[in-house]
């Protein structure tokens, strides 16, 4: 599969250990605006960089936390910009959850925040490269940061690229959930038992979701799906599928004529029926390819945010919609 333009992503270094805070420190912080952490009414103030981490914090923390998110619904996470004021507000958080190098602006703000309880989700599971073996993640904005190919410091180019979309694999998402739960336990030891219980319940639901995907995609007519947004490398690998991306990670970028020709050949060879696009991005390239090849179009949601256009109200509902759409496209039996 051709290597395409993707944003440069650098794998996270080490996870900054979550430090236990006393009750006084936890209740002293404040802040209500989006992107502002700080607990109120004795709650732990958690700031999450984008929806998948916000969802974990809410599911695990429940009534013990106040969760704010830096990326508003409908905003493309990679392109997020943060104001100096938001950076200052971020420093009021008790716990910060982010995925290093997915959002450069967040990385900078977190580094300037001075927050002690910083949790980098990329250190809670193993990030993998999804290169030219049918799981091409592309080459996310390679021009942004030189052309190095260090496997330990290169998130987004060629065979050494590390794919950040780990939340689309329920198994890896469960690993991150465990790490988030452990960090909340350390930050708020008085409620450690509740965090542990909530984490176990969430992991159980994710395990059940994994089983649904395994069973639902076990027998299909085709194993290949085409998508504008190459965010599904982990999902494809987990369930034995082949992801073919039109434009790499950026669903708005224009594919080359050669790439479109290659995909037409793939569609014929692998009995592809559907070209997927995401609800929040243009479907122009998907419709162009579908028209040229006589294929259908449908939605496969990368779950970077939830809006009224999403096919579900939360992570689980959207993932089950993704499963249903994949089953239909792949001819599940």
N, C-alpha and C positions, 0 to 999 in steps of 0.2 A: 504494500500500500504506500502511496506517495506520502512523503513527509510534508506537512502543510504548516502555514504560519500559525503559531500559537503564542500566547503570552509566556514570557519567561517566568518560570516558577522555581524558587530555590527551596530545597527541602529544609525543614526546620532543624535547628541545632538541638540543643538540649532543652527539655521542659524545665521551666523555672518552677521549682517546687512550691506547692501551695502552702502558705504559712498560716498556722492557726491564729485567729484574732480573738481577742477578748470581747465580751459582750459590750463593754463600753465603747470600744473602737467601732464595733459593728453598727451601733445605733447612732454614732456621732455623724456619720456621713449622710448626705442628702443629694437630691437631684431628681427631676421628673422629666426633663426633655429627652427626646430620642437621642441615644448615644450617651446618656448620662447614667452613671451607676450610683451607688450609694443607697444603703438600706434606710427604710423608714419604718417606724413602729416596731423596731426590733428585728426587722427583716434584713437578710443579707442582700446587699446591692450587687447584682450581677450584670455586667455589660457583655453582650454577645455580638460578634462582628456581623453575623448574618443568620438567616433563618434556621438552617440545620442545627446550629449550636444554641440558638434561642430555644428551639423546641426541646432539646435535651435538658437545658437548665430549668425550663418550666415543668417538664415531666418529672424530673428528679427532685427539684427544690420545692415545687408546689407552694404551699402557704408560707413556707419559711424564707422564700426569696422574693425579691422584686427584680424583674428582668427587663432590661432595656436593650434595644438592638440598634446598631450603628447603620445598617442598611435598611432603608425604608422599603415597604412592599412595592414591587414594580421597578425598583432600581437595579440595574445590572451590577452585581457585586464587584466584578473585576474593575469597573470604572468609577467606583465610589471615591468621592473627594470629601475630606474632612476639614472643617474650619479650625482655626486656632482655638476658638471658644470651645468647640467640641473636644478638642485635645485636652483642654484644661478640665472640662467636665469629666472626661474619661478617668482622670486621676482621682476622682472621688469614689470610684467603684471599689468594692471589697474584693471582687473576683472578676477577672477579664477572661473571656473565652474567645479564641480566634484561631485561624488556620494560617500559619505563617506563609507568606509569599503568594497567597491567593489574591490578597488585596494590598498592594504596596502602600496605599495611604494609611491603612490600618496598622501595618507593620511600623510605620514611622510614628504614628500617634501612640501606639502601645509602648514603644521604646522611650518616648518622652513622658509617659504618664506617671512613672514612679510607683505604680501599683506593685505590691509584693506578690499577690496571688494571681499570677498570670499562667494560664493554661493554653498551651499550643496543641491543638488537636492533632497536628501532624506527627507529634511524638507519641501519641497514644495508640497508634496502629502503624503497620508497615505500608509506606507508600511505594507504589510500583511503577515501572515504566510500561506504557502501552504503545509500542512502536508499530512496525510494519507487518505484524503477523495477524492482521485482521482486527486489531484493537488500537488503531492509530489515533493518538490523542492530538496529533498535529504538532505545531511548533509555535506556541503562543507568543506572539510579538517578539520574535527572536532579536529584532533590531533594538529592543529596549535595553538589553544588558549584555552586549558583546556576544561572542560565539563560543564560550567555554563549554566543555562537555564532561565536566567532572561529575561522576555518578553520585557523589555525595553532596554536590552543591548545584545540581541542575535539575530544575523541575519541569522544563517544558520544551525540550528540543531533541529530536532524534531518538535513538535507542536508549540514551541515558536519561530521557525525560521522565520526570515523576508526575504522575497524574494526581491532581488534588481532589477529585470528585469521589472521595471514599464513602460519603454518606449514602450513595446510591447502591452500595452493597450492604444489605442488612447485617451481615456478619461483622464487617469492619465497623459499621456504625455502632454496633453493640460494644465493640472493644473501646470505642471512643466514649460511649456512655459510661462504661465502668470507670474510666479515668476521670471523667467529669464528676461522677458520684464520689470518688475517693477524694477529689479536691474540695468538694463542698463539705465533706466530713471533716477535713482538716481545718477548713476555714470557720466552721461552725460546729465544733465537737458536741455541743449540748444537744444537737438534733441528729447526730451521726446515725443513730438507729433508723430514723425515718428516711434519711438519704439512702441508706443501704437497702431498706425495704423497697423504696421507690425504684432504685436502680435495678434490683432483681426483677421487679414486675415489668419494667421497660425492656430489659434484656429478654425476658420470656416472650414478650410480644414480638420482638424483633426476630427471635428464633422461630416463632410461629410463621412470621412473614417469609422468612427464608424457606421454610418448608413449603409454603404456598407457591413460591416461585419455582422451587425445584420440581414439585409435582405438576405445576401448570405448564412448564416448559420442557417437560421430560420427552414427550413425543410430539414432534412438529414436522411439517412438510419441508420447511427450510430452517436453516440455523443462522441465516444472515439477515441483518437489518441495516438500512441506510438512514442516516440522520444528519441534519444540518449541524447540530451541536455535538461534537465528539466527546460527550461527557459520560458515556456509558461503558467505558472500558472495564471497570471493576465489575459491573453488573454482567457484562458479556462474558468475562472470564469466569465468574462464579457459576454461571448457568450454562456454560458450554456454547455460547453464541459468538458470532462474528460481527463486530461493529465496523461499518464502513461510513466514514464521515465525509460529508460534502466539502465543508469549509473549515474543518478543524474545530477548535474550541469557540471561535467567534462566529456565531450564527449569521452575523450581518455581512461577513466578508464574501467577496465574489470568488467562486472557484474558477480555475483555469479551464479552457475548452478541453485540454487533454484529460483533466480530472473528470469532467462530465462524461467524456467518451469512455474512460475506464469504468465508471460507475454503470453506464449503460451495459457494458459487457458483463460486469459483475451481476447485475440484475437478471440478465438472461441466463447466465451460467448457474446461479444459485437460487433460481425460482423466487426471486424477491417480488413481493406484491405491493409493498407500501414504502413510501418515503416519509420519514418522520420529521416534523419541525416542532418548535416549542411555542406555546401559546403567547409568550411575551415578546417574541421576535418575529421578524418578517418571514413570511413563507414563500418569498419570491423564488429562491433557488430550488426549494423543494418542489414547487409547482412546475418550474421549468423542466426539471429532471423527470418529474412524473408525466408531464405532457409528452416529452420526447420518447419516453419508454412505455407509455400506456399504463402507468402505475397509479395507485391511489395515494392520497396523503392522509396523515393522521398525526396526533400529538403524542410526543414522548417528553415528559416534563423533567428537566434536570433538578427541580426542587431547590432552586437557589432562593426562592421566595414564594409566598402565598398571596394571591390576589383574587379578586372576584372572577377572574378568567381561569383560575386554576381548576382542574378536574378533581376537586376535593378540598376539604377545609383544613386538613393537616397532613403531616408526613405520611401517615398510614393510608389515608384515603387516596392521596395522589399516587402513592406507590402501587396500590391495588388497581388504580385506573391505568397506570403504566403497564402492569401485568396483563390486564384485559386487552389493551391495545396491541401488545406484543403477541399475545395468543392469537388474536384475530389476524394479524399481519403474517405470522409465521405458520399459520395453519395448524394450530394445536389440536391434537386428537384426544 
